Amino acid sequence: MQAPFPFALTASEMGLSPAIILLILVSSIAFIIGFAKSSRENEYKKLMDSFIERKDKSE
């Protein structure tokens, strides 16, 4: 009987130690949190307001 996933490697076969896996998880979570925070700060309205303000100053 064939396995449902014919090609799969374990973490140890890829050379990933538990410390490296933990580092990958922590940095991934930090990236997602940072991205969400910066996305909230750069809302469309704020960007449009700053664009209009710059356009007014240049005239």
C-alpha positions as CSV (number, residue, x, y, z in Angstrom):
1,M,0.0,0.0,0.0
2,Q,1.3,3.4,-0.9
3,A,1.8,6.2,1.6
4,P,-0.5,9.2,1.2
5,F,2.5,11.5,1.1
6,P,5.1,9.7,-1.1
7,F,7.8,12.4,-0.4
8,A,8.2,13.7,3.1
9,L,11.2,14.3,5.2
10,T,11.4,14.6,8.9
11,A,13.0,17.6,10.5
12,S,16.1,15.6,11.5
13,E,16.5,14.4,7.9
14,M,16.6,18.0,6.8
15,G,19.2,18.9,9.4
16,L,16.9,21.0,11.6
17,S,17.6,20.8,15.3
18,P,15.0,21.7,17.9
19,A,16.9,25.0,18.5
20,I,16.6,26.0,14.8
21,I,13.0,25.0,14.6
22,L,12.3,27.2,17.7
23,L,14.2,30.1,16.1
24,I,12.1,29.7,12.9
25,L,8.9,29.7,14.9
26,V,9.8,32.7,17.0
27,S,11.0,34.8,14.0
28,S,7.8,33.9,12.1
29,I,5.6,35.0,14.9
30,A,7.6,38.2,15.3
31,F,7.2,38.9,11.6
32,I,3.5,38.3,11.6
33,I,3.0,40.6,14.6
34,G,5.2,43.3,13.2
35,F,3.4,43.1,9.8
36,A,0.0,43.4,11.5
37,K,1.1,46.3,13.6
38,S,2.6,48.2,10.6
39,S,-0.5,47.5,8.5
40,R,-2.7,49.1,11.1
41,E,-0.5,52.2,11.2
42,N,-0.6,52.6,7.4
43,E,-4.2,52.6,6.7
44,Y,-5.5,53.8,3.3
45,K,-7.0,57.0,4.7
46,K,-3.7,58.1,6.4
47,L,-1.8,57.4,3.2
48,M,-4.3,59.4,1.1
49,D,-4.3,62.3,3.5
50,S,-0.5,62.5,3.4
51,F,-0.6,62.3,-0.4
52,I,-3.1,65.2,-0.6
53,E,-1.1,67.2,1.9
54,R,2.1,66.7,-0.1
55,K,0.3,67.7,-3.3
56,D,-1.0,70.9,-1.7
57,K,2.5,71.9,-0.4
58,S,4.1,71.4,-3.9
59,E,1.7,73.9,-5.5
